[in-house]
Amino acid sequence: MYRFVRAIVSILASLVAVVTPISGPTPARAQVPICLLGNWQASDIEGTYRALFSTIPNYQIDSVTGGVSLAIQGDGSYTLRYDGFTVSGTSERETFTTSMDGPVHGQLSESQPGSIVGSVLDSTVTLTTTFRGNTTTATMPFATQQQGGSPVDYDCDLGSVTFRLSQQSTGQTFSITFTR
């Protein structure tokens, strides 16, 4: 079960990788494509999680609730916010719940057309996990989890942007779409 909870946390951290694949110096005067600017809401995040965890034997995602929003400014600054984002699931004998709340702030820039890189400047995201009746709460140190990352590809459509990335611990690729 611990492996499953770690996998959920890893994928939650991958959401940060959507806009922050590489830690390091903040890009000076970031160049950000106009199609990325604005306020966004993650769409079908439950479908994304169900697909990602369908490959783990004997575990099942029961529900994904809450939201994930992304705000990108013209200077390359961003806020990725988890709003009561909760993943609940079961194994053969256990249930678990993992929740995230709070913002991640950082800076991003386009590394080449259709690809972004960035850094985390600060994070106050609180992670609460309940497993076997025990609940633990901690602040997620996202900035230290992105070293060795790579650029994240994106596609802009009318009213949506899709980021394509891979889950670092498994290499499994997936997409996350945000809509206005």
C-alpha positions in Angstrom: 0.0 0.0 0.0 2.8 2.4 0.8 3.9 2.0 -2.9 0.5 3.1 -4.1 0.4 6.2 -1.8 4.0 7.1 -3.0 2.8 6.8 -6.6 -0.1 9.2 -5.9 2.2 11.7 -4.3 4.6 11.3 -7.2 1.9 12.0 -9.8 0.6 14.9 -7.7 4.1 16.3 -7.9 4.1 15.7 -11.6 1.3 18.2 -11.9 3.9 20.7 -10.6 6.2 19.4 -13.3 3.6 20.6 -15.9 5.0 24.1 -15.3 8.2 23.3 -13.4 10.2 20.5 -15.0 13.6 21.8 -13.9 14.6 23.4 -10.6 17.3 26.0 -10.8 17.8 29.6 -11.5 14.7 31.6 -12.3 14.7 32.6 -16.0 15.3 36.3 -16.5 12.4 38.0 -18.2 10.7 34.8 -19.3 9.3 34.6 -22.8 5.9 33.0 -22.4 3.6 32.2 -25.4 0.5 34.3 -25.3 -1.7 31.2 -25.6 -0.5 30.0 -22.1 -1.4 33.3 -20.4 -4.4 33.5 -18.1 -6.3 31.4 -15.6 -6.9 27.7 -16.2 -8.7 24.8 -14.5 -7.6 21.2 -14.9 -10.2 19.2 -16.8 -10.8 15.4 -16.5 -8.2 15.0 -13.9 -10.1 11.9 -12.6 -9.7 10.3 -16.0 -6.0 11.0 -16.0 -5.6 9.4 -12.6 -7.7 6.4 -13.4 -5.6 5.8 -16.5 -2.3 6.2 -14.7 -3.2 3.8 -11.9 -4.9 1.2 -14.0 -1.5 -0.4 -14.5 -0.9 -1.0 -10.7 -2.2 -4.5 -9.8 -4.7 -4.8 -6.9 -5.3 -1.1 -6.5 -8.2 1.0 -7.6 -8.9 4.8 -7.7 -12.4 5.2 -6.1 -12.7 9.0 -6.5 -10.8 12.2 -7.4 -12.4 15.4 -6.1 -11.4 19.0 -5.7 -9.6 21.1 -8.2 -6.3 22.2 -9.7 -5.9 25.6 -11.1 -3.1 27.3 -13.0 -2.5 31.1 -13.5 0.2 32.2 -15.8 1.3 35.9 -16.1 3.0 37.6 -19.0 6.3 37.9 -17.1 6.5 34.1 -16.8 5.3 33.9 -13.1 2.8 31.3 -12.3 0.7 29.9 -9.5 -0.4 26.3 -9.5 -3.1 25.8 -6.8 -4.5 22.6 -5.3 -8.0 23.3 -3.9 -9.1 20.3 -1.8 -7.6 18.0 -4.4 -8.3 14.5 -3.0 -7.6 11.0 -4.4 -9.3 8.1 -2.6 -8.7 4.4 -3.4 -8.6 0.9 -2.2 -6.4 -2.1 -2.3 -7.3 -5.7 -1.5 -7.4 -5.0 2.2 -6.9 -1.2 2.7 -8.4 2.2 1.9 -6.4 5.4 1.6 -7.1 9.1 1.0 -4.5 11.7 -0.1 -5.4 15.4 -0.2 -3.5 18.5 -1.3 -4.3 22.1 -0.6 -2.3 25.3 -1.3 -0.2 27.1 -3.9 3.0 26.6 -5.7 4.6 29.7 -7.1 7.3 29.8 -9.8 8.7 31.1 -13.0 8.6 29.5 -16.5 9.7 30.2 -20.0 9.5 28.7 -23.4 12.6 26.7 -24.2 11.6 26.2 -27.8 8.3 26.4 -29.7 5.9 24.1 -28.0 8.0 23.3 -24.9 8.4 25.0 -21.5 10.8 24.9 -18.6 10.6 26.5 -15.2 11.4 26.6 -11.5 9.6 26.6 -8.2 10.1 29.7 -6.1 8.0 28.6 -3.1 5.3 26.2 -2.1 3.0 26.0 0.8 1.1 22.9 -0.4 -0.1 20.8 2.5 -0.4 17.0 1.9 -2.7 15.0 4.1 -2.7 11.2 3.8 -4.9 8.8 5.7 -3.9 5.1 5.6 -4.9 2.3 8.0 -6.7 4.8 10.1 -3.7 7.0 10.6 -3.5 10.5 9.3 -0.4 12.5 8.6 0.0 16.0 7.3 3.1 17.7 5.9 4.2 20.5 3.6 5.3 19.3 0.2 8.9 20.5 -0.8 8.2 20.5 -4.5 11.4 22.5 -5.3 13.6 19.6 -4.4 11.6 17.1 -6.5 12.2 18.5 -9.9 15.9 18.2 -10.4 16.9 16.3 -13.5 13.6 17.0 -15.2 13.2 17.9 -18.8 11.2 20.3 -20.9 7.4 19.8 -21.0 5.7 19.9 -24.3 2.3 21.7 -24.7 -0.4 22.2 -27.3 -2.7 25.3 -27.2 -6.2 25.1 -28.6 -9.0 27.5 -28.4 -9.8 27.7 -24.7 -7.5 24.9 -23.6 -3.9 23.9 -23.2 -2.6 20.3 -23.0 0.7 19.5 -21.3 2.4 16.2 -22.2 4.8 14.7 -19.7 6.0 11.5 -18.1 5.7 10.2 -14.6 9.3 10.2 -13.3 9.3 7.0 -11.3 7.7 4.8 -14.0 8.3 6.7 -17.2 4.7 6.4 -18.1 3.6 9.3 -20.4 0.3 11.1 -19.9 -1.4 14.4 -20.7 -3.1 17.0 -18.5 -5.5 19.4 -20.1 -6.5 22.8 -18.6 -9.4 24.9 -19.8 -10.4 28.5 -19.3 
